[in-house]
Amino acid sequence: MACAVDLQIDMNKPSLVGPLEMPRELLGEFTGEHSKEEPANITHLPAVLVSDILSRIPSPIDVASAVVASRIFWSVAQTTSFRLKLHSRPRRSLYGARRRATWAQQVIAGIRRTMGTTEELDLSGCPISDINVGQLLFDLLNLERLILDDCQKLTSYAAGALSKSVMTGLQALSLQRCLHLGPSAGETLLTATTVGSSRLQTLLLSHLDRIGLLQDTLLPESTGRSISNYTKLVKDVASKEPRSSLRVLALNNCSNIGPSQLAMIADACRNLEIWMLGGSAHGLYMEGCTRVDLDTGPPALIQAAQLLPKLRILEITFFSKPLLDKLRAQISPGVHVWDFREKNSVTAAVNLVAHLKGCGIPMVGMGPAIKSCDWCTDGSHMDHPLAEENTVEYSGEGCIDMGCDILAKDILLALKAGVNCTDTLGRTPLHLATFWDDTNRVAELLFLGASAGEIKDRDGDTALIQAARYGYAEICKLLLRGGADVLTRNATRETPLYIAAFRGHSAALEIMLAHCLEQGIAWQDDHMYVSEMFPTSDDSLLGFFASD
């Protein structure tokens, strides 16, 4: 195939795929300092350098465009280890649900056909099915990390296919907020990790009805208090199975997890170093634990944590304050108990992430607004907008020493799952920080990976809708840079623009309109400013905008 596109290198422009270090002699050839000939095109680069370029491109569509551009890209792509992230089509667009699904199917088919050496794949929010998961696992033999968060078409059948792959390849799997996974999914995946050949070290689950390891017979009012009656039984059962390979486990917002399930998980997963349980207080029957309840005996969670000798981080966001105090007082001093409603817990997590990434700590008012954190594609460092003018250097003091057993990207995935858990009203820590007008904490939560635009509370409010309602202009700026949708709607069909205009918050409104102008968002559409509660004509709001 002849080269269809002649891609010229401009050394004066920054690279879109990160800094590239080139030998001085090679650099001279491209700049023309050592040759009177025309600068060479990119197809003359060494194959190793071309492979490095391709491996840094996260979009599979961009990779496919480069591969069809020349022969060298095509040949190098057969051995390049790709780390891909597919951004799903926005729900509010010209693409209907069927066209979005067709588009996703075509992209996934292209990944299977031309990028078979992919090692990491993020398909969060894509309309993929159980069949697509099976096809990907069959064709991508080198796949080590698979992110399937918010994939609402997946069922327990996908968990069956994934359980087989963890025995041969997958090392990290995330199925956060996949609401159609049945209770058997958790049991299937956890059981697969106990097989001797399992390579899975990180498993992130959420919103499971129950984990069917053992069925509890206690009534709900007594289930969360103690597991002393179950410990011997569970140890007898679990000791017959090999230990799990898991080091990071998330069970956020799960229901009906009784003491026997906790004990069996803890006894089987003795290598656990990070355990995320945020939002599962109601499911563990510990939501309303008082000091009087705790005085009658240690709850199941404390006894389960004591079975984990390597545990370093236990995240229990939205659990009761008495239980937090009890855990911190009774378990090993080396275990850090975090609740992302607390400033100290958020700061400790930020310090850990800054240490892992080798970047600065986010600070408000020091430069451009903060963008949301994405999962790291490199084990030690990641070029990130937060590592620019709006950060201060991190000295490393107070950082948790996680050892060498867990990769940095797995820790970042787990923290991202923890900061996006919800309480019984559907609120995340980001919702609460926005309500409290805590600008610095909002910045830190975004740095940890909090979702600014996808998670809504029981009233359909995102964090941006809350900030618009109260006129928090600086927080609006942070959330918009973090990926918040300025045209999203709540349960009464109100958008942040409508709410800010209706309540007269001109500063917040100006920031959102500037964002629309910068991003080319058509905020003037007639249907954007009609609320079911307060129907107002578009002309009146446009007049309000114009009069400001």
N, C-alpha and C positions, 0 to 999 in steps of 0.2 A: 504494500500500500504506500503510495507516494505521500510525502509530507504535505498536508493540506494547509497548514498554518505555520508561518515563520514567526516564532515568538522571540522577539528581541529583548535583551536584558538591559534595563536602565539602572545603572549603579547609583544614580542620584535619588531614586525612590526607595522607601523602606520596603522590605520584603513582606508579603502577606502571610508567609508561612514561617516567620521567625528569622533571626539572624543566621546567616550562612558564613562560615569561616572558609575562605579560599586561600590557597597558597599564593604568595606574592607574584610568582611567575605566571600562574594561571590568570590572576587578576589583571596583570599587565596585558595579557593577550586579549582579554575581553574589552579593556578600556582603550586598546589601540596604542599603548605607550611603547610596546616592543614590536609592533608590526604596522606597516602602512596599509595593510589590507582592511577590508570592512570588518567590523566586530562580528565574531562568530555568533551563531544562534544557539539557543538553549539545547538543541539536540546534540551539540558537540560536547556537552558536559560529560564527565565520567559517570558510569552507570551507578556507582556508589552514591554520588551526589544527587543524581536524579531520584534514586530510591529514597533518599532522605527527604527530598522535597515532597514526594508523593505521600510519604508516611505522616507528614505534618498537615496534610489537607484533611479536615474533618468531614467535609461534605461529600457524600458519594456522587452527587451530581457533578461537582467540580472535578473529582477524580476521573469520572467517565469522560468529561470534556477533554481533559489532558491526555487520557489514554488514546482517544481516537484522533488526536492531533498529530501524532508521529509514531514511527515504528519503535523508537527507543523507549518511549513511555509504555507502549504496549508490552514489549518484552520485559522491561524492568518490573512492570506491575505484577507479573506472574510470581515474583519472589518477594515483593514488598509486604511488610507487616502493617496493615492498615488499622487505623483507629478512627472509626466512622461514627458520625452522629447525624441522624436524619431528622430534620426539622419538619414536623407535620404541617400540612396546609392549615392556615387559620380557619376556624369554624365560620367566621363572618367574612365571606369572600364570595367570589363568583362561582367557586367550586362547591357544588352540593355534596351531600354525604356520599352519594354513589361515586361521583367523580373523584373525591378525595381518596376513597378506597381504591379505585382503579389506579390512580396516580401512585399510591403507596405500593400496590402490587407490582407495578412496572419497575419502580426503583429497586424493590427487593429482588426482583428477577435479575436486574442488572448487577446487583451485588453478588448474587450467587454465581452468575455467569463469568464476570470479569474480575472480581475481587475475592477469589476463593481463599486467599491467604490472610483474610481479616482476623485480627486478634481481639479487637474490642469493638462492640457495636451497641449503640444507643438508639433505640427505637421508641423512646418515650412519647406517649400520646398518639402513636400511629394506629390506624385502624387495621391491624393485622389479626389473623385468625390462628387457631390451633394448628391448622395445616401449614401455614407459613412458618411457624416456629419449627415444626418437624423438618421442613425443607431446608431451612437455614442450618439446623444442626447437622443435617446429612451432608450438605455441600461445604460448609465452613469447618473443615477439620481442625484448623488451628485456633478456633475461637476459644478465648479464655475468659472474657468478661462480656456479659449480656445484660443490658438494661432495658426492661420492658415496663417501666412505670406508666400508669394511666392507660394501659392498653385494655380497653373495656370489653373487647370481644374474646379475650382469653378465658378459658374454663379449666377445669381440673384435668382435662385430657392433655392440655399443654404441659401441665406439671408432670404427667407420666412420661412424656418425651424428654423433658428436662432432667428428670431423675436418672435416666439412662446416660445422659451426656455427662453428668457430674462424675461418673466413674471413669471417664476417659479424657475429658478436656477442660470443662468449665471450672474456673477457680472462683468466680464471683458472679452472683445472680441477684438481680433486684426485680421484685414484682410488687412494688409499692402502689397502693390504690387501684389494684386490679379487682374491681368489686364483684366480678362474677366467678372468682375462684372459690370453689367449694371447700368445706373443712378437710376433705381428703387431700387437698393440695399440700397443706402444711405437713400432714403426716407422711405423705409420699416423699417429699423432698427431705425432711429431717431423717427419715429412715434410710434414704439413699446415702446420706453422709456418713452413716455408720459402717458402710461397706469398706473393707480394707483398702480397695483400690481408689476410693473416692479422693478427688483433688479439690473439691469445693471447700473454700476457706471462708467465704463471705456469702451469707444468705439474708436478704432483706425482704421481709413480708409485712403486710399490713391488712387490716380490715377483714380478718378471717373470723367466721362465726365461732369456731372452736378449733382446737388441735386435737384430733382424735387419737392421742397416744394411749390414754387410759380414761375410762369414763368415771367421773366422780359420782358418788352416791350421797354426799353431804348436801344439806339444804343450803341455798345461797347465803342465808344469814350467818352460817357457821363455816362456809367454805374457805374464806380468806384468813381465818385466824391462826390455824396451826396445821402442820403436816406431820406431826409426830406419829399419828396413827398410820400414816402411809409410807413413811421413809423406808422401813424394812421391806415392805412389799415391793416398792418401786425399785429399790436397789437389787432385790432378787431378780426382778424382770430385766432391768437394764444391764446387770452384770453378765448376762448371757450373750449380749451383743457386743461387738467391737466398739471402741470409743469413736465418737464422731470426729471428723477432720475439721469441723467449724472452729474458727477463731473470732468471727464477727457474726452476730445474730441480731436481727431486728424483728420484733413482733409488735409493731405499733398499732394502736387502735384495734386490738383483737378482743374478742368477747369470749366469755365462758371458759377461761383458762383456770382450772381449779388447781388445788395444791398438788395433786398427783401428777398433772402435766408439768407444773413447775419443777417438781422434784425429779421427774424422769428426764426432762431437758437438761437440768443442771448435772445430773449424774452421768448422762450419756455424753454431754458436751464438756468434758472436763478441761478441754483446751481453750475454752472461751476466754477472750481477753476484753471484748467489747460486747455489752448486752444492752440493746435499746428496747425499752418497754413504754415509751412515752405515749400517753393517750389510752393506755390499757387499764387504767385504774378501775373503771367501771366493770370491765371484763374480768378483773381479778378480785372483784368485790371488795376493793380497798379504797374506793372513792371517798367514803365518809368515815374513815378510821379516825377515832378520837384518842386522846391520851388515856382515857379510861379503858377503851378497847385494847390498846396496846399493853396496858399494865397487866391484863389477864394472861398474856403469853405472847411470844414473838410470832408475827404473822408469817405466812408461808414464804413470802418473798425473801425475808431475812434468812430463813433457814436454807432456801435454795441458793442464795448468794454465797453462803458459807461453804457450799459444796464445790465452789469453783476456785481452785488455788491460784490460777493465773489471771483472774479477773482484775482489770485495771480501770475500766469505765463502766458504770451502771447508770443509764439515762432513764429517769422516771418522771418526765415532764407531766404536769397536771395531776400528780399524786398529792395526797394531803400533806400539810406541813408537819404534823406530828409524826407521820411515817418517815418523812425525809430525815427528821432529827433522829429518830430511832435507828434508821439505817446507818447514818453517819456515826452514831455512837457505838454500834455493836459490831459492824463488819470490820474487816481488816483496814488499818490506816492507809494501806497502799491502794485502796479502791476509791476512786473519785465518783461520788454520787452527784449527778447533774440534773437540774431542772431548768429548762431554758426559759422559764418565766423569771428566773433570778439573774441579776446582773453578774454576780460572781461566776455562775456556771457559764454564761455566754462569753465572758471575758476569758475564762480558762480555755474554752473551746477555740476561741479566736487565736489565742497564743499558740495553741497546738497546731492549728492550720498554718499560721504564719511561719512556724518553725519547719513544718513539712514542706511548704512551698518555697521557702527561702525568700519570702517577700515581706513587705511592711504590714503594719497593723492599720486598718481603716480608721481615719479620723475625719469628722465632719468639719467643713469650713476651711480645708487646706487645699482645695483645688476642685477639679471637675467632680460632678456627682458620681455616686458609686454604682457600678453595674453588679448584677447578681453573679454569684459564684457558680461556676460550672464544674462538673466532675473532672478531675485531673487526668490528663492523658500521659503523664510522665511520672515516673516513680519518685523523683526528687524535687523537681522544679517545674513551674508552669508560668509562662508569660501571661499576665492577667492585668486587666485595667486597674485593679486595686493595688498593683505594685508600682503605681506611677506617682503623681504629685500629691494625691490625697491620702498618703500613708506616711507613717513614721517608722524608722528602722526598729526591728525587734531585736532585743539584746539576748533573748534566749532564757532569761530568768523566769523561773516558775513554770517552765514547760514540763509536760509529762513525758517521761522516758518510756516509750512504747517498745523498746527493743527492736530487733530486726526481723521478727516473725511475721509482722503484718506490713504489707505494702502501703505506701502513703495514699494511693488512690482508693484503697479499700476503706481506710479510715475516713477519707473525705466523703465517700459514698454513705457511710454509716451516719456521719454527722448531718449530711443533707437529709437523710431520712428522719433523724431525730427532730430537727428544727421545723419539719413540715407536719408533725403530728398534730392532732386536734383534740379539743375537749368535747364534752357532750353537746355543746352549742355550735360545734364546727369551727371554733376559733383556733388559729395557730398562734404561737408566740409572736409572730409578726403582727397579727391583728391586735394583740394586747399592747405591744410596744407602740403601735400607731395610736391606739386609744389613749395611752398615757402620754403622748406627745414626747416620747423619748427618742430624739433624733439619733443620738449616738448608738443606742441599742438597735434601732432599725438598720443602721449602717452595718453593724456587726452581724446581725442575723442574715442580711443579704450576702455578706462576705462568706458566711457558713453555708449558703446555698438555699436560703428560704425562698419559696416560690412567691413572687410578687403579683402574679397575674392569673393563676389557675385555681387556687383554692378559695372557696367561698364558705361563709358561715351559714347558719340555719336560715338567715334572712336573705341570703344571696349576696351579701356584701363581701367584696374583696378589701384588702388593706387600703387600696387607693380610694375606694368609695368612702371608707371611714375617714381618711385624711381630707377628702373633698368636703365631707359633711361638716367637719369641724374647722376647716380652713387652715390646715397645717401645710403651708406652702413648701417649706423645706423638705418635709417628708414626702410630699407629692413629687418633688424633683427626684429624690432618691428612688422612689418606687418606679417612676417612669423609666429611669436609667436601668432599673433592675428588671425590666421586662413587663411592667404592668400594662394592661390594656385600657386605654382611655375611653373606649366606647363599650366596655362591658356593661351588663345590666344586672340589677339586683332583682329580688322577687316582685317588686312593683314596677319593673321595666324602666328604672331610672339609671342613667349613666352618670359617671363622675362629673362630666361637663354640665349636665342638667342640674345636679345637686349643688355644685359650686355656684352656678349662676343663680339658681333659685334662692339660695341663702345669702347671696351678696358677698361671697369671698373672692374679691377681685384678684388678690395676689395669687391664690391657688389657681384661679381660672386663667390668669395670664400665663402661668407656667405650663398648664396643659395645652393651651392654644399654641404656644411656641413649640411645644413638642409635636403637635399635629402638623404645624408648618414644616418643621424639620424633617418629619418622617413621611410627609405627603399624605396624611390621613384626611379624608373628606368628612370633616366634622359638620359641614353645612347640610347634610342630607336631612330631608324633611322628617323622616321617621325616627330620628335620633333623640328628639326632645319631647316626647309625649309620655307622661307618666300616668299609670292607671289610677294613682291616688290624687295627683294634681295635674289634670290635663291642661297643657299650656301650648299655645300655638308656636310654631317655629318662628314666625315673624317677630313675635314679641321678644323672644330670646336673642334673635339676631340683632334686634334693636338695642337690647341690653349690652351685647358685646360691642356694638359700634359706639355706644355712648361712653364706654369706659375710656 
